[in-house]
Amino acid sequence: MIAYIIRRLLQLVIVLFGVTLITFGMLKLVPGDPAVALAGKGATPEKIASVRHERGLDRPFYVQYVRYIQRLAQGDLGESLYSSRPVGEMILEAAPVTIQLAVAAVLIELLGIPLGVYSALRQYTFWDTALTTGALILWGIPVFVLGYFAMYIFGLKLDWLPIGGVGPTVLGIIPSTPASWSTLVLPALTLGLIEVAYISYMQRASMLEVSRSDFVRTARAKGLSERKVVWGHGFKNAVIPVMTIAGIDLGALIGGAIITETVFNRPGIGLMIYQAINSRDTAVIAGGVLFATFFFVFANLLVDLGYAWVDPRVRLED
């Protein structure tokens, strides 16, 4: 177990190195010059050149990248080109907002498990067809479309919920007032409902596959009650792949929150990356992507450990 964890952490270092290289390379391919924006409107070519030299933007790509890696190895994520604030400080401020949203979305996503089980137990009935069709429709709706629709109906028309912002929290993540909870409802539902559709569809398929297995037929032949067959044998095995998906989604939603946080104007990692992309703030983009990647890989590791805990047949050392 310990050897497996160490091996995965070493893989994380390689992954983060590759992510920084790809991020820097892609930003160099994007047209535009950050020095022009930094110098200000109407700046002279001499002023732009001075800013470019001062910020080190006139150096070759490999020099800028090696310098960034050297600073990163010392725990320094660099500074924002525009605010001159340390990127690490910006991430520490924005991360709790994104983690709060991702955790809330995953909790909503887990509602897909009982829906998928119910659909599988009622195969080919009206409710099975309705749930499956609804899941496929919801799954195909882009996040930003669902977000703007929710804002328009529940925020503007009905005036039930706020359409943006965040409220006070406990430990930086748990909303501490009713107003704080209300600001979380719409973005969490927007991000989580589409995943509910996916999870319910996968849970249905997994439950149907397990129900046709030999050990389930054997359990019924032994005279066990349908309740014990379904929940004691079928569900326990059918939920394992869905747990894997839900756990990985927790990491994926950190990076996937960019659109949702932008739509609802939540000052998290997603909005920070979006604004940095618009201004080509390389250090902020790289720092945000590194945070999302680290969280994704770490969540993946926890899923693997949980998978081995649920199913003792899995050996992580193999």
N, C-alpha and C positions, 0 to 999 in steps of 0.2 A: 504493500500500500504506500509506504513512505517513498520507496524508489519510484513508484509510478507518479506520485505528486511532484517529486523533484524533476523527473523527466518532462512532465507537462510544463513546469515553470521554466525550464530551459527552452522549451519550444516557444513559450510566450515571448522570451527575449528575441528569438529569431523572427517571430511574427511581427513584433513591434518595430524591429529594424526594417523589415520589408514594407510595413505600412508607411513609415516615415519616408522611405525612398520613393514609393509610388506617389505619395501625397506631394512631395516636392517636385517630382517629375511632371505630374499633371498640372500643377500650378504654373510651371514654366511654359507649358504649352498653351495656357489660357492667354488670349490677347489682352493688351493693356499694360500700363506701367504704373505701379503704386507710387513711384516718385512724383508723378504728375499730380496725383490727388493730394499727396502730402505737401507739395510745394504751394498748393492753393490755386484758386482761379486767377488766370491772367499772369501766372509766374513766367519769368523770362527763362530761356533755355539755360542760362548760366545758373539760375537759382535751382532749376530742376536737376541739373548735373551735380550741383553742390549737395542737394538732398540725397541724391542717389549714391554719391560717394560717402556721405556721412553715415548713411544707413547700411552701407556695405552691399547695396543692390547692384553695383557695377562689377562685382567680383564674379568669377566663373561659377557655374552651378556647383561643381564638385567642391569648391572652396567653401561656399555657403553651407553646403550639406555637411561637410566634415566639421565645420565650426559648430553647427547645430548639434551634431552627434556628441561632440566633445562636451558641450554644455549640458546636454541631456544626461550623459553619463555621470555628471556631478549633481543631478537632480534639478537642473535649471532648465525650465521649458522656454526660456526667452522672454521677450517683452513684446507687447502689441506695438505695431508700427504707428498706430494712430493715437492711442491713449497713453502709450509708454508705461502701461501697467504690467506687472509680471503676469504671465499667462497662468502660472500655477495659482495665483491669487484669484484670478478671474474664474478658473475652473472650480475652485473651492466654493465660491459664491454661487455658481450656477448649478453645480452637481446636485445638491439636495432637491432642487426644483424638478430636475429631470428624473431623479431616482423616485421621488414621490409619485410622479406621473406614471412611470414604468411599472412600479409595484401595484398601483391602483388598477392599471390596465390589465396586468396579469391576474389579479384577483377577479376581475370581471370576466376575463378569458376563461377561468376555471369553471364558470357556469356552463360552458360547452360540454363538460364531462357528463353531468346528469342528463342534459338534453340529448347527447349522443346515445347514452345508454337507453333512455326512454324510447328514442327513435328506433334503435335496434330491436328492442323487445316488442315493438309494435310494427314490425316490418310489413310494408305494403298496405298499411292502413291509411286513413285520411291524415292522421297526425304525423305519421312518418313522412308522407309525401309533402305535407305542409312545411314541416321542419327542414327537410332536405332541400326543398325548393327555396325556402326563405334563406337558408344558409348560403346557397349558391349565389343568390341575388345579392345578398349583403356582402359576400366575399368579393364580388366583382366591382363594388363601389370604391372609387379612389378615396383615400383618407381626407383630402382637402375638400372634396365634394360633400362627404358626410359631415365634415366639420362646419362648413359654411351653412349647410342645411339646418344643422342643430342650432347654430347661432341665430339664424333667421327665425326659426319657429319658436324655440324655447327662450331665446334671449331678447329678440326684438318684438316679435308678435305677441307672445304670451307674457313676456317679462317675468318669467319664473326664476331664471338663473343669470348670473353675470356672464358676459361673453369674453372675459379676459382677465389677466392679472393673477396675482397670488395673494394669500393672506398670511397672518402670523402662524407659526408652527412651534411644535415641541421637538427638540432635538434636530431641528432643521427640516424634518420630513413629515411628521404627523400634524395635520391641521389642528389648531387649538381652539378655534371658534366656529360657530355655524357658518359665518361668512367665508371662512377659509375652506370649509368643506364644499360650500356652494361653488367656489371658483374652480374646484377640482372636478366637479361632476361632468360637465360637458366635454372637456378634453379627454378625461379618462374613458368616458363612454365612446367617444369618437375613435380612440386608439384601441379600445378593448373589444368593441362589438364586432369588428371585422375579424378579430382573432377568435371570438366566440364561435363565429360561423365556421372557421377553419377547424377549431378543436372539436366541435360537435360532429362535423363531417368525418374527421379522422377517428373519433371515438366510436362512432357508429360502425365504420368499416372494421375497426379492430375488434369490436364486440361481436360482430357477425362472424368474423373469421375464427375467433376463439370458440364461439358457440358450436362450431362444426368440428371441433377438435375431438380426438379420441378420448382424452381424459374427461371432457365434459359429458360425452355419451356414457362413459363408464360410471361417472358420478350419478347420472340419472338411473342407470341400470341397477345400481346398488340400492335404489329406493330413497335417496336423499330428497329432501323437499326442494321445490323449485327455487325458493328463496336462497337456500344454501348453495345450490348449483350455480345460480346467477351471480350472487355476491361473494360467495366463498371460493369459487373456482373460476368462473368466467371473468368477472370484473377485475379481480386481482391481477390476472394475467393480461387482460385487455388494456388496462390503464397504464401499463409500463411504457409503451412507446409514446403515449399521449403525454405522460409526465416528462419524458425527454424533450418533446416539442415545447411544452409550456416552460420548462426551465431554460431552454435555449432562447425562447422568446423574450425572457426577462433581459437577457443581454442584448438581443437584437433590437428591442424596443428603445434602449438607450440611444442607439444611433438612429432609429426610425422615428424618434420624436421630433426631428427637425421640422417636418411639415406641420405637425400638430401644434408645436410650440409657436411656430410662426403664425399660424392661423389665429390662435388664441392669445398671442402676445404674452407668452409665459417666458420669463427671463431665465431659461435653462440652457443646457449645453446645446440643444438643437438650435435655438434662436441665436446663440452666440456664434455657432458655426455658420449659420445662414448669413448673418451680418458680416462675418469675416470674409466669406466667399465673395460677397458683393464688393468689398473693398480690397480684396486680394491680400488680406492680412495673414501672411504665411505662418507665422509663429502661432497665432490663435487657431488657425485651421488645423495645423499639425497637432497642437495640444489637445484640441477637442476630439480629433479622430483617434489619437492615442488613448484618451480616456475611454471612448466608446469601445475601442478594440480590447483594451484591458478588461473592461467590465464584461464584454461578450465572452472572452476566453475564460475568465474566472467563473462566470455562470455555467459555461460548458463543463468545466472541471467539477463543479458542485453537482451537476446533473449526472456525470459519470459515477461519482461517488455514491449518489443516491440510488442510481440504477443498480449498483452492486449490492447496496443495502436491501433493496426491495427484492432482488433476485439473486440469492446466494450462489447460483450456478455461474454467475459472471465473475471472472478472475481478472482484476485490473492489471496484474503483473504480466499477463500473456500478451 
